Amino acid sequence: MAKTVQKVQELPLIRSSAHQIWLAGLGALSVAEDESGKLFKTLVKRGKTFELTAKDRVDEMRGKLDQQFDEMKERFDVKKAAASTMDRIGDGFDESMTQMLHRLGLPTKREIEGLSKRVERLTKTLEEKPTRTVARRRGKRRLTATTGA
């Protein structure tokens, strides 16, 4: 109750202050007219200087805010967070499946691919030197066949 009474009493004071501010503005305008534009020109000149200074500060602040916004956007990017979570879940699932396949004695796709590459390399190596290997084998067979007779 006391707060309500205090607020009601403050209203005329606020109205009076607002009215005084209005009157000060009108007075400044009147003085500007009376001084034949001299004060007005001075105010315009100072206003331009202040505008340039303020504009530079505003541009600087805008740049900082844009940078902070971009950083926050990256930090709290929902799509990235969801993708990261899905990757972690997928990695855990892959690891569990690999362990299960090993328990059953089955190779994983990666292991099969690795073995396939090794077989390809071995085949290529054998194809490059077929005559030496075949000749050695044939020679040994002949020797064993001859000694046995």
C-alpha positions in Angstrom: 0.0 0.0 0.0 2.8 2.4 0.9 4.6 1.7 -2.4 1.4 2.5 -4.3 1.1 5.9 -2.5 4.8 6.6 -3.1 4.4 5.9 -6.9 1.3 8.1 -7.1 3.3 10.9 -5.4 6.2 10.5 -7.8 4.1 11.0 -11.0 3.8 14.8 -10.7 7.6 14.9 -10.2 8.2 12.8 -13.3 5.8 14.9 -15.4 7.5 18.1 -14.1 10.9 16.8 -15.1 9.7 15.7 -18.5 8.2 19.1 -19.0 11.4 20.9 -18.0 13.4 18.8 -20.5 10.9 19.8 -23.2 11.2 23.5 -22.3 15.0 23.2 -22.3 14.9 21.9 -25.8 12.6 24.7 -26.9 14.9 27.2 -25.2 17.9 25.8 -27.0 16.0 26.1 -30.3 15.0 29.7 -29.5 18.6 30.6 -28.5 19.8 29.1 -31.8 17.4 31.2 -33.7 18.3 34.4 -31.7 22.0 33.9 -32.3 21.3 34.1 -36.1 22.3 30.5 -36.7 25.8 30.9 -35.1 25.1 28.5 -32.3 23.1 26.2 -34.6 26.1 26.0 -37.0 28.4 25.2 -34.1 26.0 22.5 -32.9 25.8 21.0 -36.4 29.6 21.1 -36.7 30.0 19.3 -33.3 27.2 16.9 -34.2 29.1 15.9 -37.4 32.3 15.3 -35.5 30.4 13.3 -32.8 28.6 11.3 -35.5 31.8 10.3 -37.2 33.4 9.3 -33.8 30.2 7.5 -32.8 29.9 5.8 -36.1 33.5 4.4 -35.8 32.7 3.1 -32.4 29.4 1.6 -33.5 31.1 -0.1 -36.5 33.8 -1.4 -34.2 31.2 -2.7 -31.7 29.2 -4.2 -34.6 32.3 -6.1 -35.8 32.9 -7.5 -32.3 29.3 -8.5 -31.9 29.3 -10.2 -35.3 32.4 -12.1 -34.4 31.0 -13.2 -31.1 27.7 -14.1 -32.7 29.6 -16.3 -35.3 31.6 -17.9 -32.5 28.4 -18.6 -30.5 26.7 -19.9 -33.6 29.6 -22.4 -34.2 29.7 -23.4 -30.6 26.0 -24.0 -30.3 25.3 -25.3 -33.8 22.5 -27.8 -33.3 23.3 -29.7 -36.6 26.9 -30.1 -35.7 26.1 -31.2 -32.2 23.5 -33.7 -33.5 26.0 -35.0 -36.1 28.7 -35.3 -33.4 26.4 -37.2 -31.1 25.3 -39.5 -33.9 29.0 -40.2 -34.8 29.7 -41.1 -31.2 26.7 -43.4 -31.1 27.7 -45.0 -34.4 31.3 -45.5 -33.3 30.1 -47.2 -30.2 27.8 -49.4 -32.2 30.5 -50.3 -34.7 32.9 -51.2 -31.9 30.2 -53.5 -30.3 29.5 -55.2 -33.6 33.2 -55.7 -34.2 33.6 -57.3 -30.8 30.6 -59.6 -31.4 31.9 -60.7 -34.8 35.3 -61.5 -33.2 33.6 -63.6 -30.5 31.8 -65.5 -33.2 35.0 -66.0 -35.1 33.9 -63.9 -38.1 36.1 -61.4 -39.8 34.9 -57.8 -40.2 34.5 -56.0 -43.5 37.8 -54.1 -42.9 39.7 -57.3 -42.2 38.3 -58.9 -45.3 39.3 -55.9 -47.4 42.8 -55.9 -45.9 43.2 -59.6 -46.7 41.9 -59.0 -50.2 44.5 -56.3 -50.8 47.2 -58.6 -49.5 46.1 -61.4 -51.9 46.1 -58.9 -54.8 49.6 -57.8 -54.0 50.8 -61.4 -53.7 49.2 -62.3 -56.9 50.7 -59.4 -58.7 54.1 -60.3 -57.3 53.7 -63.9 -58.4 52.6 -62.8 -61.9 55.7 -60.7 -62.3 58.1 -63.6 -61.6 56.4 -66.8 -62.8 59.3 -68.4 -64.6 61.7 -68.7 -61.6 59.2 -70.2 -59.2 57.8 -72.6 -61.7 61.3 -73.6 -62.9 62.4 -74.3 -59.3 59.3 -76.4 -58.6 59.7 -78.4 -61.8 63.4 -78.9 -61.2 62.8 -80.3 -57.8 60.1 -82.7 -59.0 62.4 -84.1 -61.7 65.1 -84.6 -59.2 62.9 -86.4 -56.8 61.4 -88.5 -59.6 64.8 -89.4 -60.9 66.2 -90.4 -57.5 63.3 -92.5 -56.8 63.7 -94.7 -59.9 
